Amino acid sequence: MATFYRKKADYEIAVVVIVVVVVVVAVVVVVVVVVVVVVVVVVVVVVVVVEEVVIVVVTITTIIVYNY
């Protein structure tokens, strides 16, 4: 009877360990995905802003050059 309980306890510990590992892996995957999405959004925003600034600077420079 003691052996049966010990095996049951070992099985329960194994199940708990597997569940914890799965949860940790899932959380890590979610965090990585969120970080990647945030980085992509930031890069896109920076590229768009830089593009707009370059367009404005080129336009102003062109106007100044043509006026003088």
PDB file of N, CA, C and O in Angstrom:
ATOM      1  N   MET A   1       0.839  -1.200   0.000  1.00  0.00           N
ATOM      2  CA  MET A   1       0.000   0.000   0.000  1.00  0.00           C
ATOM      3  C   MET A   1       0.879   1.257   0.000  1.00  0.00           C
ATOM      4  O   MET A   1       0.584   2.218  -0.711  1.00  0.00           O
ATOM      5  N   ALA A   2       1.942   1.253   0.784  1.00  0.00           N
ATOM      6  CA  ALA A   2       2.853   2.403   0.862  1.00  0.00           C
ATOM      7  C   ALA A   2       3.482   2.663  -0.504  1.00  0.00           C
ATOM      8  O   ALA A   2       3.633   3.811  -0.923  1.00  0.00           O
ATOM      9  N   THR A   3       3.852   1.569  -1.201  1.00  0.00           N
ATOM     10  CA  THR A   3       4.468   1.707  -2.531  1.00  0.00           C
ATOM     11  C   THR A   3       3.470   2.356  -3.496  1.00  0.00           C
ATOM     12  O   THR A   3       3.842   3.214  -4.297  1.00  0.00           O
ATOM     13  N   PHE A   4       2.215   1.946  -3.414  1.00  0.00           N
ATOM     14  CA  PHE A   4       1.186   2.502  -4.290  1.00  0.00           C
ATOM     15  C   PHE A   4       1.068   4.009  -4.065  1.00  0.00           C
ATOM     16  O   PHE A   4       1.003   4.781  -5.021  1.00  0.00           O
ATOM     17  N   TYR A   5       1.040   4.418  -2.804  1.00  0.00           N
ATOM     18  CA  TYR A   5       0.911   5.845  -2.490  1.00  0.00           C
ATOM     19  C   TYR A   5       2.137   6.608  -2.979  1.00  0.00           C
ATOM     20  O   TYR A   5       2.024   7.723  -3.488  1.00  0.00           O
ATOM     21  N   ARG A   6       3.296   6.003  -2.820  1.00  0.00           N
ATOM     22  CA  ARG A   6       4.528   6.674  -3.263  1.00  0.00           C
ATOM     23  C   ARG A   6       4.497   6.875  -4.777  1.00  0.00           C
ATOM     24  O   ARG A   6       4.847   7.947  -5.269  1.00  0.00           O
ATOM     25  N   LYS A   7       4.081   5.849  -5.514  1.00  0.00           N
ATOM     26  CA  LYS A   7       4.014   5.976  -6.973  1.00  0.00           C
ATOM     27  C   LYS A   7       2.990   7.040  -7.365  1.00  0.00           C
ATOM     28  O   LYS A   7       3.212   7.819  -8.292  1.00  0.00           O
ATOM     29  N   LYS A   8       1.862   7.061  -6.642  1.00  0.00           N
ATOM     30  CA  LYS A   8       0.837   8.064  -6.924  1.00  0.00           C
ATOM     31  C   LYS A   8       1.388   9.472  -6.670  1.00  0.00           C
ATOM     32  O   LYS A   8       1.144  10.394  -7.447  1.00  0.00           O
ATOM     33  N   ALA A   9       2.135   9.620  -5.568  1.00  0.00           N
ATOM     34  CA  ALA A   9       2.735  10.922  -5.238  1.00  0.00           C
ATOM     35  C   ALA A   9       3.740  11.313  -6.320  1.00  0.00           C
ATOM     36  O   ALA A   9       3.759  12.465  -6.754  1.00  0.00           O
ATOM     37  N   ASP A  10       4.585  10.358  -6.767  1.00  0.00           N
ATOM     38  CA  ASP A  10       5.559  10.638  -7.821  1.00  0.00           C
ATOM     39  C   ASP A  10       4.836  11.071  -9.096  1.00  0.00           C
ATOM     40  O   ASP A  10       5.260  12.007  -9.775  1.00  0.00           O
ATOM     41  N   TYR A  11       3.748  10.383  -9.410  1.00  0.00           N
ATOM     42  CA  TYR A  11       2.959  10.704 -10.610  1.00  0.00           C
ATOM     43  C   TYR A  11       2.389  12.124 -10.501  1.00  0.00           C
ATOM     44  O   TYR A  11       2.436  12.898 -11.457  1.00  0.00           O
ATOM     45  N   GLU A  12       1.853  12.449  -9.327  1.00  0.00           N
ATOM     46  CA  GLU A  12       1.288  13.789  -9.122  1.00  0.00           C
ATOM     47  C   GLU A  12       2.367  14.857  -9.248  1.00  0.00           C
ATOM     48  O   GLU A  12       2.137  15.911  -9.841  1.00  0.00           O
ATOM     49  N   ILE A  13       3.545  14.586  -8.689  1.00  0.00           N
ATOM     50  CA  ILE A  13       4.669  15.532  -8.798  1.00  0.00           C
ATOM     51  C   ILE A  13       5.047  15.707 -10.275  1.00  0.00           C
ATOM     52  O   ILE A  13       5.286  16.824 -10.735  1.00  0.00           O
ATOM     53  N   ALA A  14       5.097  14.607 -10.997  1.00  0.00           N
ATOM     54  CA  ALA A  14       5.447  14.667 -12.424  1.00  0.00           C
ATOM     55  C   ALA A  14       4.421  15.502 -13.176  1.00  0.00           C
ATOM     56  O   ALA A  14       4.789  16.324 -14.015  1.00  0.00           O
ATOM     57  N   VAL A  15       3.146  15.303 -12.887  1.00  0.00           N
ATOM     58  CA  VAL A  15       2.084  16.069 -13.554  1.00  0.00           C
ATOM     59  C   VAL A  15       2.242  17.550 -13.236  1.00  0.00           C
ATOM     60  O   VAL A  15       2.138  18.390 -14.130  1.00  0.00           O
ATOM     61  N   VAL A  16       2.492  17.875 -11.978  1.00  0.00           N
ATOM     62  CA  VAL A  16       2.666  19.282 -11.570  1.00  0.00           C
ATOM     63  C   VAL A  16       3.865  19.884 -12.303  1.00  0.00           C
ATOM     64  O   VAL A  16       3.782  21.006 -12.803  1.00  0.00           O
ATOM     65  N   VAL A  17       4.980  19.147 -12.372  1.00  0.00           N
ATOM     66  CA  VAL A  17       6.188  19.642 -13.041  1.00  0.00           C
ATOM     67  C   VAL A  17       5.892  19.895 -14.521  1.00  0.00           C
ATOM     68  O   VAL A  17       6.278  20.931 -15.063  1.00  0.00           O
ATOM     69  N   ILE A  18       5.209  18.953 -15.172  1.00  0.00           N
ATOM     70  CA  ILE A  18       4.878  19.106 -16.597  1.00  0.00           C
ATOM     71  C   ILE A  18       3.989  20.332 -16.801  1.00  0.00           C
ATOM     72  O   ILE A  18       4.226  21.123 -17.715  1.00  0.00           O
ATOM     73  N   VAL A  19       2.964  20.495 -15.954  1.00  0.00           N
ATOM     74  CA  VAL A  19       2.056  21.647 -16.074  1.00  0.00           C
ATOM     75  C   VAL A  19       2.834  22.940 -15.892  1.00  0.00           C
ATOM     76  O   VAL A  19       2.637  23.888 -16.652  1.00  0.00           O
ATOM     77  N   VAL A  20       3.714  22.995 -14.897  1.00  0.00           N
ATOM     78  CA  VAL A  20       4.514  24.209 -14.640  1.00  0.00           C
ATOM     79  C   VAL A  20       5.393  24.515 -15.844  1.00  0.00           C
ATOM     80  O   VAL A  20       5.482  25.666 -16.273  1.00  0.00           O
ATOM     81  N   VAL A  21       6.049  23.481 -16.397  1.00  0.00           N
ATOM     82  CA  VAL A  21       6.926  23.683 -17.553  1.00  0.00           C
ATOM     83  C   VAL A  21       6.119  24.208 -18.743  1.00  0.00           C
ATOM     84  O   VAL A  21       6.550  25.138 -19.423  1.00  0.00           O
ATOM     85  N   VAL A  22       4.953  23.615 -18.993  1.00  0.00           N
ATOM     86  CA  VAL A  22       4.100  24.051 -20.114  1.00  0.00           C
ATOM     87  C   VAL A  22       3.674  25.501 -19.917  1.00  0.00           C
ATOM     88  O   VAL A  22       3.714  26.292 -20.859  1.00  0.00           O
ATOM     89  N   VAL A  23       3.266  25.853 -18.701  1.00  0.00           N
ATOM     90  CA  VAL A  23       2.822  27.231 -18.417  1.00  0.00           C
ATOM     91  C   VAL A  23       3.984  28.202 -18.618  1.00  0.00           C
ATOM     92  O   VAL A  23       3.813  29.256 -19.231  1.00  0.00           O
ATOM     93  N   VAL A  24       5.171  27.850 -18.102  1.00  0.00           N
ATOM     94  CA  VAL A  24       6.344  28.728 -18.234  1.00  0.00           C
ATOM     95  C   VAL A  24       6.688  28.912 -19.714  1.00  0.00           C
ATOM     96  O   VAL A  24       6.947  30.032 -20.154  1.00  0.00           O
ATOM     97  N   VAL A  25       6.692  27.822 -20.479  1.00  0.00           N
ATOM     98  CA  VAL A  25       6.996  27.907 -21.917  1.00  0.00           C
ATOM     99  C   VAL A  25       5.960  28.792 -22.615  1.00  0.00           C
ATOM    100  O   VAL A  25       6.317  29.624 -23.449  1.00  0.00           O
ATOM    101  N   ALA A  26       4.681  28.617 -22.279  1.00  0.00           N
ATOM    102  CA  ALA A  26       3.618  29.423 -22.890  1.00  0.00           C
ATOM    103  C   ALA A  26       3.819  30.904 -22.574  1.00  0.00           C
ATOM    104  O   ALA A  26       3.695  31.750 -23.459  1.00  0.00           O
ATOM    105  N   VAL A  27       4.128  31.217 -21.321  1.00  0.00           N
ATOM    106  CA  VAL A  27       4.344  32.619 -20.914  1.00  0.00           C
ATOM    107  C   VAL A  27       5.545  33.198 -21.670  1.00  0.00           C
ATOM    108  O   VAL A  27       5.485  34.330 -22.151  1.00  0.00           O
ATOM    109  N   VAL A  28       6.635  32.427 -21.779  1.00  0.00           N
ATOM    110  CA  VAL A  28       7.833  32.896 -22.485  1.00  0.00           C
ATOM    111  C   VAL A  28       7.494  33.165 -23.952  1.00  0.00           C
ATOM    112  O   VAL A  28       7.905  34.184 -24.507  1.00  0.00           O
ATOM    113  N   VAL A  29       6.747  32.256 -24.581  1.00  0.00           N
ATOM    114  CA  VAL A  29       6.360  32.435 -25.990  1.00  0.00           C
ATOM    115  C   VAL A  29       5.524  33.699 -26.148  1.00  0.00           C
ATOM    116  O   VAL A  29       5.759  34.479 -27.071  1.00  0.00           O
ATOM    117  N   VAL A  30       4.558  33.913 -25.266  1.00  0.00           N
ATOM    118  CA  VAL A  30       3.701  35.107 -25.337  1.00  0.00           C
ATOM    119  C   VAL A  30       4.549  36.362 -25.173  1.00  0.00           C
ATOM    120  O   VAL A  30       4.374  37.327 -25.918  1.00  0.00           O
ATOM    121  N   VAL A  31       5.464  36.361 -24.208  1.00  0.00           N
ATOM    122  CA  VAL A  31       6.321  37.530 -23.970  1.00  0.00           C
ATOM    123  C   VAL A  31       7.173  37.808 -25.204  1.00  0.00           C
ATOM    124  O   VAL A  31       7.298  38.958 -25.625  1.00  0.00           O
ATOM    125  N   VAL A  32       7.760  36.760 -25.788  1.00  0.00           N
ATOM    126  CA  VAL A  32       8.603  36.932 -26.984  1.00  0.00           C
ATOM    127  C   VAL A  32       7.778  37.511 -28.131  1.00  0.00           C
ATOM    128  O   VAL A  32       8.229  38.424 -28.823  1.00  0.00           O
ATOM    129  N   VAL A  33       6.570  36.982 -28.334  1.00  0.00           N
ATOM    130  CA  VAL A  33       5.705  37.476 -29.413  1.00  0.00           C
ATOM    131  C   VAL A  33       5.366  38.943 -29.181  1.00  0.00           C
ATOM    132  O   VAL A  33       5.431  39.746 -30.112  1.00  0.00           O
ATOM    133  N   VAL A  34       5.005  39.303 -27.951  1.00  0.00           N
ATOM    134  CA  VAL A  34       4.656  40.697 -27.628  1.00  0.00           C
ATOM    135  C   VAL A  34       5.856  41.604 -27.878  1.00  0.00           C
ATOM    136  O   VAL A  34       5.709  42.680 -28.459  1.00  0.00           O
ATOM    137  N   VAL A  35       7.049  41.179 -27.441  1.00  0.00           N
ATOM    138  CA  VAL A  35       8.264  41.987 -27.634  1.00  0.00           C
ATOM    139  C   VAL A  35       8.528  42.179 -29.129  1.00  0.00           C
ATOM    140  O   VAL A  35       8.834  43.288 -29.567  1.00  0.00           O
ATOM    141  N   VAL A  36       8.410  41.108 -29.909  1.00  0.00           N
ATOM    142  CA  VAL A  36       8.648  41.195 -31.361  1.00  0.00           C
ATOM    143  C   VAL A  36       7.652  42.170 -31.986  1.00  0.00           C
ATOM    144  O   VAL A  36       8.041  43.013 -32.795  1.00  0.00           O
ATOM    145  N   VAL A  37       6.372  42.066 -31.622  1.00  0.00           N
ATOM    146  CA  VAL A  37       5.347  42.962 -32.180  1.00  0.00           C
ATOM    147  C   VAL A  37       5.659  44.411 -31.817  1.00  0.00           C
ATOM    148  O   VAL A  37       5.572  45.295 -32.670  1.00  0.00           O
ATOM    149  N   VAL A  38       6.019  44.661 -30.565  1.00  0.00           N
ATOM    150  CA  VAL A  38       6.332  46.029 -30.116  1.00  0.00           C
ATOM    151  C   VAL A  38       7.529  46.566 -30.895  1.00  0.00           C
ATOM    152  O   VAL A  38       7.512  47.713 -31.343  1.00  0.00           O
ATOM    153  N   VAL A  39       8.573  45.744 -31.062  1.00  0.00           N
ATOM    154  CA  VAL A  39       9.771  46.176 -31.792  1.00  0.00           C
ATOM    155  C   VAL A  39       9.406  46.508 -33.243  1.00  0.00           C
ATOM    156  O   VAL A  39       9.842  47.529 -33.774  1.00  0.00           O
ATOM    157  N   VAL A  40       8.613  45.656 -33.878  1.00  0.00           N
ATOM    158  CA  VAL A  40       8.206  45.894 -35.267  1.00  0.00           C
ATOM    159  C   VAL A  40       7.416  47.203 -35.370  1.00  0.00           C
ATOM    160  O   VAL A  40       7.663  48.005 -36.270  1.00  0.00           O
ATOM    161  N   VAL A  41       6.474  47.419 -34.457  1.00  0.00           N
ATOM    162  CA  VAL A  41       5.667  48.649 -34.476  1.00  0.00           C
ATOM    163  C   VAL A  41       6.568  49.870 -34.297  1.00  0.00           C
ATOM    164  O   VAL A  41       6.423  50.856 -35.019  1.00  0.00           O
ATOM    165  N   VAL A  42       7.495  49.811 -33.343  1.00  0.00           N
ATOM    166  CA  VAL A  42       8.404  50.934 -33.089  1.00  0.00           C
ATOM    167  C   VAL A  42       9.250  51.215 -34.330  1.00  0.00           C
ATOM    168  O   VAL A  42       9.419  52.374 -34.712  1.00  0.00           O
ATOM    169  N   VAL A  43       9.781  50.170 -34.962  1.00  0.00           N
ATOM    170  CA  VAL A  43      10.608  50.342 -36.159  1.00  0.00           C
ATOM    171  C   VAL A  43       9.784  50.986 -37.276  1.00  0.00           C
ATOM    172  O   VAL A  43      10.254  51.908 -37.943  1.00  0.00           O
ATOM    173  N   VAL A  44       8.560  50.504 -37.480  1.00  0.00           N
ATOM    174  CA  VAL A  44       7.691  51.065 -38.526  1.00  0.00           C
ATOM    175  C   VAL A  44       7.408  52.543 -38.241  1.00  0.00           C
ATOM    176  O   VAL A  44       7.497  53.371 -39.148  1.00  0.00           O
ATOM    177  N   VAL A  45       7.072  52.878 -37.004  1.00  0.00           N
ATOM    178  CA  VAL A  45       6.775  54.267 -36.636  1.00  0.00           C
ATOM    179  C   VAL A  45       8.008  55.139 -36.873  1.00  0.00           C
ATOM    180  O   VAL A  45       7.891  56.229 -37.434  1.00  0.00           O
ATOM    181  N   VAL A  46       9.190  54.675 -36.453  1.00  0.00           N
ATOM    182  CA  VAL A  46      10.426  55.446 -36.631  1.00  0.00           C
ATOM    183  C   VAL A  46      10.696  55.660 -38.116  1.00  0.00           C
ATOM    184  O   VAL A  46      11.046  56.766 -38.528  1.00  0.00           O
ATOM    185  N   VAL A  47      10.537  54.611 -38.923  1.00  0.00           N
ATOM    186  CA  VAL A  47      10.779  54.722 -40.367  1.00  0.00           C
ATOM    187  C   VAL A  47       9.819  55.740 -40.983  1.00  0.00           C
ATOM    188  O   VAL A  47      10.238  56.576 -41.784  1.00  0.00           O
ATOM    189  N   VAL A  48       8.535  55.679 -40.618  1.00  0.00           N
ATOM    190  CA  VAL A  48       7.536  56.613 -41.167  1.00  0.00           C
ATOM    191  C   VAL A  48       7.878  58.042 -40.753  1.00  0.00           C
ATOM    192  O   VAL A  48       7.830  58.950 -41.582  1.00  0.00           O
ATOM    193  N   VAL A  49       8.223  58.253 -39.483  1.00  0.00           N
ATOM    194  CA  VAL A  49       8.542  59.603 -38.979  1.00  0.00           C
ATOM    195  C   VAL A  49       9.788  60.133 -39.699  1.00  0.00           C
ATOM    196  O   VAL A  49       9.803  61.282 -40.139  1.00  0.00           O
ATOM    197  N   VAL A  50      10.826  59.307 -39.822  1.00  0.00           N
ATOM    198  CA  VAL A  50      12.062  59.724 -40.491  1.00  0.00           C
ATOM    199  C   VAL A  50      11.757  60.081 -41.951  1.00  0.00           C
ATOM    200  O   VAL A  50      12.256  61.078 -42.473  1.00  0.00           O
ATOM    201  N   GLU A  51      10.940  59.263 -42.594  1.00  0.00           N
ATOM    202  CA  GLU A  51      10.555  59.515 -43.987  1.00  0.00           C
ATOM    203  C   GLU A  51       9.853  60.872 -44.110  1.00  0.00           C
ATOM    204  O   GLU A  51      10.169  61.655 -45.006  1.00  0.00           O
ATOM    205  N   GLU A  52       8.911  61.148 -43.217  1.00  0.00           N
ATOM    206  CA  GLU A  52       8.182  62.426 -43.253  1.00  0.00           C
ATOM    207  C   GLU A  52       9.143  63.593 -43.021  1.00  0.00           C
ATOM    208  O   GLU A  52       9.058  64.611 -43.709  1.00  0.00           O
ATOM    209  N   VAL A  53      10.046  63.451 -42.066  1.00  0.00           N
ATOM    210  CA  VAL A  53      11.021  64.514 -41.754  1.00  0.00           C
ATOM    211  C   VAL A  53      11.896  64.765 -42.975  1.00  0.00           C
ATOM    212  O   VAL A  53      12.150  65.917 -43.327  1.00  0.00           O
ATOM    213  N   VAL A  54      12.360  63.698 -43.626  1.00  0.00           N
ATOM    214  CA  VAL A  54      13.209  63.842 -44.816  1.00  0.00           C
ATOM    215  C   VAL A  54      12.431  64.573 -45.914  1.00  0.00           C
ATOM    216  O   VAL A  54      12.977  65.459 -46.571  1.00  0.00           O
ATOM    217  N   ILE A  55      11.170  64.212 -46.115  1.00  0.00           N
ATOM    218  CA  ILE A  55      10.333  64.860 -47.138  1.00  0.00           C
ATOM    219  C   ILE A  55      10.204  66.356 -46.824  1.00  0.00           C
ATOM    220  O   ILE A  55      10.354  67.193 -47.714  1.00  0.00           O
ATOM    221  N   VAL A  56       9.929  66.685 -45.566  1.00  0.00           N
ATOM    222  CA  VAL A  56       9.761  68.090 -45.161  1.00  0.00           C
ATOM    223  C   VAL A  56      11.069  68.854 -45.372  1.00  0.00           C
ATOM    224  O   VAL A  56      11.057  69.956 -45.919  1.00  0.00           O
ATOM    225  N   VAL A  57      12.192  68.283 -44.946  1.00  0.00           N
ATOM    226  CA  VAL A  57      13.505  68.943 -45.059  1.00  0.00           C
ATOM    227  C   VAL A  57      13.846  69.167 -46.535  1.00  0.00           C
ATOM    228  O   VAL A  57      14.302  70.243 -46.922  1.00  0.00           O
ATOM    229  N   VAL A  58      13.617  68.133 -47.350  1.00  0.00           N
ATOM    230  CA  VAL A  58      13.907  68.254 -48.793  1.00  0.00           C
ATOM    231  C   VAL A  58      13.028  69.336 -49.414  1.00  0.00           C
ATOM    232  O   VAL A  58      13.496  70.137 -50.223  1.00  0.00           O
ATOM    233  N   THR A  59      11.753  69.351 -49.031  1.00  0.00           N
ATOM    234  CA  THR A  59      10.820  70.362 -49.566  1.00  0.00           C
ATOM    235  C   THR A  59      11.268  71.765 -49.171  1.00  0.00           C
ATOM    236  O   THR A  59      11.330  72.654 -50.021  1.00  0.00           O
ATOM    237  N   ILE A  60      11.580  71.975 -47.902  1.00  0.00           N
ATOM    238  CA  ILE A  60      12.004  73.296 -47.407  1.00  0.00           C
ATOM    239  C   ILE A  60      13.311  73.708 -48.110  1.00  0.00           C
ATOM    240  O   ILE A  60      13.454  74.846 -48.556  1.00  0.00           O
ATOM    241  N   THR A  61      14.258  72.760 -48.199  1.00  0.00           N
ATOM    242  CA  THR A  61      15.537  73.036 -48.855  1.00  0.00           C
ATOM    243  C   THR A  61      15.308  73.433 -50.317  1.00  0.00           C
ATOM    244  O   THR A  61      15.915  74.386 -50.807  1.00  0.00           O
ATOM    245  N   THR A  62      14.445  72.713 -50.999  1.00  0.00           N
ATOM    246  CA  THR A  62      14.130  73.008 -52.408  1.00  0.00           C
ATOM    247  C   THR A  62      13.534  74.404 -52.535  1.00  0.00           C
ATOM    248  O   THR A  62      13.914  75.163 -53.427  1.00  0.00           O
ATOM    249  N   ILE A  63      12.599  74.748 -51.646  1.00  0.00           N
ATOM    250  CA  ILE A  63      11.958  76.072 -51.676  1.00  0.00           C
ATOM    251  C   ILE A  63      13.015  77.158 -51.457  1.00  0.00           C
ATOM    252  O   ILE A  63      13.037  78.150 -52.186  1.00  0.00           O
ATOM    253  N   ILE A  64      13.879  76.985 -50.474  1.00  0.00           N
ATOM    254  CA  ILE A  64      14.921  77.966 -50.152  1.00  0.00           C
ATOM    255  C   ILE A  64      15.869  78.116 -51.348  1.00  0.00           C
ATOM    256  O   ILE A  64      16.207  79.234 -51.737  1.00  0.00           O
ATOM    257  N   VAL A  65      16.294  76.994 -51.928  1.00  0.00           N
ATOM    258  CA  VAL A  65      17.241  77.018 -53.045  1.00  0.00           C
ATOM    259  C   VAL A  65      16.612  77.732 -54.248  1.00  0.00           C
ATOM    260  O   VAL A  65      17.283  78.517 -54.918  1.00  0.00           O
ATOM    261  N   TYR A  66      15.362  77.470 -54.518  1.00  0.00           N
ATOM    262  CA  TYR A  66      14.698  78.084 -55.678  1.00  0.00           C
ATOM    263  C   TYR A  66      14.451  79.574 -55.437  1.00  0.00           C
ATOM    264  O   TYR A  66      14.419  80.353 -56.390  1.00  0.00           O
ATOM    265  N   ASN A  67      14.277  79.980 -54.182  1.00  0.00           N
ATOM    266  CA  ASN A  67      13.980  81.382 -53.879  1.00  0.00           C
ATOM    267  C   ASN A  67      15.222  82.258 -53.918  1.00  0.00           C
ATOM    268  O   ASN A  67      15.118  83.466 -54.135  1.00  0.00           O
ATOM    269  N   TYR A  68      16.410  81.661 -53.709  1.00  0.00           N
ATOM    270  CA  TYR A  68      17.626  82.485 -53.647  1.00  0.00           C
ATOM    271  C   TYR A  68      18.406  82.413 -54.906  1.00  0.00           C
ATOM    272  O   TYR A  68      19.455  83.047 -55.020  1.00  0.00           O
TER     273      TYR A  68
END
